[in-house]
Amino acid sequence: MLDKVLPTNSATDLPVKPVEQVGQIASTPKIREKSAEQQELPQQPITKEKTEKVIESMNEFLKASNTHLKFQYHEDLQKYYVAIVDDTTNEVVKEIPPKKLLDMYAAMEEYMGLLFDKKA
């Protein structure tokens, strides 16, 4: 029955190549290879001086837009967040991450602690 669907004596038949096996996929190049520089350098701890230097360079970059960075400490989460402050009005333009989001996260964390950490 296949002979009727696919004639074998046709002049338009194309040569058929065998399908590669799945095991041969390993020959493809790896996408997420680390560069030689990344593999050789051990990660160094971030010091206060390096952090201040980066903050100064970012503030220098932001001078053109009349803004500066301000690092603020969130007491409940005990983590820092960044506020971009306008130099002329001293108003917070943007917070990264937003303080409201951090407040909600702290409230959820406290609520989860009440449910699971403390015994009745």
C-alpha positions as CSV (number, residue, x, y, z in Angstrom):
1,M,0.0,0.0,0.0
2,L,2.9,2.4,0.7
3,D,4.1,1.9,-2.9
4,K,0.9,3.7,-4.1
5,V,1.5,6.7,-1.8
6,L,5.3,6.9,-2.3
7,P,6.4,5.7,-5.7
8,T,9.9,4.4,-5.8
9,N,10.6,4.7,-9.5
10,S,10.0,8.5,-9.7
11,A,12.5,10.8,-11.4
12,T,12.0,13.5,-8.7
13,D,13.2,11.3,-5.7
14,L,15.7,13.1,-3.6
15,P,18.6,11.3,-1.8
16,V,17.8,10.5,1.8
17,K,20.3,11.3,4.5
18,P,20.3,9.2,7.7
19,V,19.0,10.9,10.9
20,E,21.7,11.7,13.5
21,Q,21.4,9.9,16.8
22,V,20.5,11.9,20.0
23,G,23.9,11.0,21.5
24,Q,25.6,13.2,19.0
25,I,24.2,16.4,20.4
26,A,27.1,16.6,22.8
27,S,29.2,17.9,19.9
28,T,27.3,21.2,19.9
29,P,29.1,24.2,21.6
30,K,28.2,25.0,25.1
31,I,26.2,28.2,25.5
32,R,27.1,29.1,29.1
33,E,30.8,28.6,29.2
34,K,32.7,30.9,31.5
35,S,35.5,32.9,30.1
36,A,39.0,32.2,31.2
37,E,39.2,35.4,33.2
38,Q,36.0,34.4,35.2
39,Q,37.4,31.0,35.9
40,E,40.8,32.1,37.2
41,L,39.8,35.0,39.5
42,P,38.6,34.1,42.9
43,Q,35.8,36.3,44.2
44,Q,37.0,38.9,46.6
45,P,34.9,40.2,49.5
46,I,33.3,43.6,49.0
47,T,34.9,46.2,51.2
48,K,33.5,49.5,52.5
49,E,36.1,51.4,50.4
50,K,35.0,49.6,47.2
51,T,31.4,50.3,48.0
52,E,32.0,54.0,48.6
53,K,34.0,54.2,45.4
54,V,31.2,52.7,43.4
55,I,28.6,55.0,45.0
56,E,30.8,58.0,44.3
57,S,31.2,57.0,40.6
58,M,27.4,56.5,40.3
59,N,26.7,59.8,41.9
60,E,29.1,61.4,39.5
61,F,27.3,59.8,36.6
62,L,23.9,61.0,38.0
63,K,25.1,64.6,38.4
64,A,23.9,65.5,34.9
65,S,20.3,64.6,35.9
66,N,20.6,66.5,39.2
67,T,20.1,63.4,41.3
68,H,22.1,61.3,43.7
69,L,22.0,57.9,45.3
70,K,21.1,57.4,48.9
71,F,21.4,54.0,50.6
72,Q,18.8,53.5,53.3
73,Y,18.5,50.7,55.9
74,H,15.2,48.9,56.3
75,E,15.0,48.1,60.1
76,D,12.5,45.2,59.9
77,L,14.3,43.3,57.1
78,Q,17.8,44.4,58.2
79,K,18.7,45.1,54.5
80,Y,19.7,48.1,52.5
81,Y,17.8,49.6,49.6
82,V,18.6,52.5,47.2
83,A,16.8,55.7,46.9
84,I,17.4,58.1,44.0
85,V,17.0,61.6,45.3
86,D,16.5,64.9,43.4
87,D,19.2,67.4,44.3
88,T,17.1,70.5,44.0
89,T,14.0,69.5,45.9
90,N,15.5,66.7,48.0
91,E,12.6,64.5,47.0
92,V,12.9,60.8,46.5
93,V,12.5,60.1,42.7
94,K,12.7,56.3,42.9
95,E,13.4,53.5,45.4
96,I,15.0,50.2,44.4
97,P,13.3,48.0,45.5
98,P,10.3,50.1,46.5
99,K,10.0,50.7,50.3
100,K,6.3,49.7,50.2
101,L,7.3,46.3,48.7
102,L,9.8,45.8,51.4
103,D,7.3,46.8,54.1
104,M,4.8,44.3,52.7
105,Y,7.5,41.6,52.6
106,A,8.4,42.3,56.2
107,A,4.7,42.1,57.2
108,M,4.3,38.8,55.4
109,E,7.4,37.5,57.0
110,E,6.2,38.4,60.4
111,Y,2.7,36.9,59.7
112,M,4.3,33.7,58.5
113,G,6.4,33.6,61.7
114,L,3.3,33.9,63.8
115,L,1.7,31.0,61.9
116,F,4.6,28.6,61.8
117,D,7.4,29.6,64.1
118,K,5.5,30.1,67.4
119,K,3.7,27.4,69.2
120,A,0.2,28.0,70.6
